[in-house]
Amino acid sequence: MNDHSPAHAASPGVPRRIGFTLLPAPAMTALLAGDLAGAGDLVGLRLTDFFLTDRACWLWRYRLDQLAERPQDAPWLARAAVARPHGEVVGYAGFHGGPDEAGMVEVGYSVAPEFRRQGYARAMLAELLRLAAAEPAVHTVRATISPDNEGSLATIRGFGFVAVGEQWDEVDGLELIFEVPARVG
């Protein structure tokens, strides 16, 4: 292992496990102010600079705006992804909101660059699907992915997602829409 490798590099064939810690509005506000340590103190984690990237800060602003309109969505929106058992923060994940009127939720997740291609995205998705399945109001889980994002397309394989259409996203451009039932049976 070189000095630039994560301390817990993936072993081939070893599944990853993820736990989530909610990022409440005060933590997202601290992140937008560039206060990484303060945000980390609020959630009891050592957050990394990955939480301060332009893309992440765009997300924190967007989620705070959502919370202003729909405070009841707070438990759905933003979570730090923590690798188990060692406790290292490897990214963030959540849903785009609480279940809509049809019982659909959309997943979103992002893995810090130094932890990519090690199984963490699959672990995050598995945990998001588990959380969705545990909520009776959720019937369908959606993932939207750019057609050229091979990594994300590979991540959803094996989880039962079916292509149901496409959409144009003002931020991300063309996206393919995939859905899977929240519970089998």
C-alpha positions as CSV (number, residue, x, y, z in Angstrom):
1,M,0.0,0.0,0.0
2,N,1.4,3.4,-0.9
3,D,1.0,6.6,1.2
4,H,-1.9,7.8,-1.0
5,S,-4.1,4.7,-0.5
6,P,-6.9,4.7,2.0
7,A,-6.1,3.0,5.2
8,H,-8.8,0.4,4.6
9,A,-8.4,-0.4,0.9
10,A,-10.9,-3.0,-0.4
11,S,-10.0,-6.6,-0.6
12,P,-11.3,-8.3,-3.7
13,G,-14.7,-10.0,-3.1
14,V,-15.1,-8.5,0.4
15,P,-18.4,-6.7,0.7
16,R,-18.4,-3.3,2.3
17,R,-20.8,-2.2,5.1
18,I,-22.1,1.3,5.5
19,G,-23.8,3.1,8.3
20,F,-25.4,6.5,7.9
21,T,-25.4,9.6,10.2
22,L,-28.0,12.3,9.5
23,L,-26.7,15.7,8.5
24,P,-29.1,18.1,10.1
25,A,-29.6,21.7,8.9
26,P,-27.1,23.2,11.3
27,A,-24.4,20.8,10.0
28,M,-25.2,21.7,6.4
29,T,-25.2,25.4,7.3
30,A,-21.7,25.0,8.9
31,L,-20.5,23.2,5.8
32,L,-21.7,26.1,3.6
33,A,-19.7,28.4,5.8
34,G,-16.6,26.3,5.3
35,D,-16.7,25.1,9.0
36,L,-15.8,21.5,8.5
37,A,-14.8,20.9,12.1
38,G,-17.9,22.6,13.4
39,A,-20.1,20.5,11.1
40,G,-18.2,17.4,12.2
41,D,-18.7,18.2,15.8
42,L,-22.4,18.6,15.3
43,V,-22.7,15.0,13.9
44,G,-19.9,13.4,15.9
45,L,-17.8,12.5,12.9
46,R,-14.5,13.6,11.3
47,L,-15.8,15.0,8.0
48,T,-13.4,15.5,5.1
49,D,-12.8,18.2,2.5
50,F,-15.1,16.1,0.2
51,F,-18.0,17.7,2.1
52,L,-16.7,21.2,1.0
53,T,-16.4,20.6,-2.8
54,D,-18.5,22.8,-5.1
55,R,-20.8,19.9,-5.9
56,A,-21.3,19.1,-2.2
57,C,-21.9,22.8,-1.3
58,W,-24.5,23.0,-4.1
59,L,-26.2,20.0,-2.5
60,W,-26.2,21.4,1.0
61,R,-27.7,24.7,-0.3
62,Y,-30.3,22.8,-2.3
63,R,-31.2,20.6,0.7
64,L,-31.5,23.6,3.1
65,D,-33.9,25.2,0.6
66,Q,-35.9,22.0,0.5
67,L,-36.0,21.9,4.3
68,A,-37.4,25.5,4.4
69,E,-40.3,24.3,2.2
70,R,-40.7,20.8,3.6
71,P,-39.2,20.4,7.1
72,Q,-40.8,17.0,7.4
73,D,-38.3,15.7,4.8
74,A,-35.3,16.2,7.1
75,P,-34.8,12.5,7.9
76,W,-34.7,11.7,4.2
77,L,-32.3,14.2,2.7
78,A,-28.7,14.1,3.8
79,R,-26.5,11.6,5.5
80,A,-22.8,11.0,6.0
81,A,-21.8,7.5,4.9
82,V,-19.6,5.8,7.4
83,A,-17.7,2.6,6.6
84,R,-18.2,-0.1,9.2
85,P,-16.6,-1.2,11.3
86,H,-13.6,1.2,11.2
87,G,-15.8,4.4,11.2
88,E,-14.1,6.3,8.3
89,V,-16.4,8.8,6.5
90,V,-16.4,7.7,2.8
91,G,-19.0,10.0,1.3
92,Y,-22.6,11.1,1.6
93,A,-26.0,9.8,0.6
94,G,-29.7,10.3,1.0
95,F,-33.0,10.6,-0.8
96,H,-34.2,13.5,-2.9
97,G,-37.1,13.9,-0.5
98,G,-39.7,12.0,1.4
99,P,-42.0,9.7,-0.5
100,D,-44.2,11.4,-3.0
101,E,-48.0,10.8,-3.4
102,A,-47.3,7.5,-5.3
103,G,-44.8,6.3,-2.7
104,M,-41.7,6.9,-4.7
105,V,-38.3,8.1,-3.3
106,E,-35.2,8.8,-5.3
107,V,-31.7,7.8,-4.1
108,G,-28.6,9.9,-4.4
109,Y,-25.0,9.0,-3.2
110,S,-21.5,10.2,-3.7
111,V,-18.3,8.5,-2.7
112,A,-15.1,10.5,-2.0
113,P,-12.5,10.0,-4.7
114,E,-10.1,8.1,-2.5
115,F,-12.7,5.5,-1.7
116,R,-14.1,4.9,-5.2
117,R,-14.1,1.5,-7.0
118,Q,-13.9,-0.3,-3.6
119,G,-17.6,-1.3,-3.2
120,Y,-18.7,1.7,-1.1
121,A,-21.3,3.0,-3.6
122,R,-22.9,-0.5,-3.7
123,A,-22.9,-0.5,0.1
124,M,-24.5,2.9,0.2
125,L,-27.2,1.9,-2.3
126,A,-27.9,-1.3,-0.4
127,E,-28.4,0.6,2.8
128,L,-30.6,3.2,1.1
129,L,-32.7,0.4,-0.3
130,R,-32.9,-1.2,3.1
131,L,-34.1,2.1,4.6
132,A,-36.7,2.6,1.9
133,A,-38.0,-0.9,2.3
134,A,-38.4,-0.3,6.1
135,E,-40.7,2.6,5.5
136,P,-44.3,1.5,4.7
137,A,-45.1,4.7,2.7
138,V,-42.4,3.8,0.2
139,H,-43.4,1.6,-2.7
140,T,-40.8,2.5,-5.4
141,V,-37.2,3.5,-5.3
142,R,-35.8,5.5,-8.3
143,A,-32.3,6.2,-9.4
144,T,-31.5,8.7,-12.2
145,I,-28.1,8.3,-14.0
146,S,-26.4,10.1,-16.8
147,P,-26.1,7.6,-19.7
148,D,-22.3,8.1,-19.8
149,N,-21.8,7.5,-16.0
150,E,-20.6,3.9,-16.4
151,G,-19.7,3.7,-12.7
152,S,-23.2,4.5,-11.5
153,L,-24.8,2.3,-14.1
154,A,-22.6,-0.6,-12.9
155,T,-23.5,0.2,-9.3
156,I,-27.2,-0.4,-9.8
157,R,-26.7,-3.7,-11.6
158,G,-27.8,-6.6,-9.5
159,F,-30.3,-4.6,-7.4
160,G,-33.3,-5.2,-9.7
161,F,-33.5,-1.7,-11.2
162,V,-35.4,-1.5,-14.5
163,A,-35.1,1.4,-17.0
164,V,-38.4,3.2,-17.2
165,G,-37.6,6.3,-19.2
166,E,-35.4,9.4,-19.3
167,Q,-35.5,13.0,-18.3
168,W,-33.6,16.2,-18.7
169,D,-32.1,17.6,-15.5
170,E,-31.1,21.3,-15.5
171,V,-27.9,20.5,-13.5
172,D,-26.9,17.1,-14.8
173,G,-28.4,17.0,-18.4
174,L,-29.8,13.8,-19.8
175,E,-30.6,11.2,-17.2
176,L,-31.9,7.6,-17.6
177,I,-34.6,6.7,-15.0
178,F,-34.5,3.4,-13.3
179,E,-36.9,2.0,-10.7
180,V,-37.2,-0.9,-8.4
181,P,-40.0,-1.9,-6.0
182,A,-39.1,-1.0,-2.4
183,R,-40.1,-4.5,-1.2
184,V,-40.3,-7.7,-3.1
185,G,-43.6,-9.5,-2.9
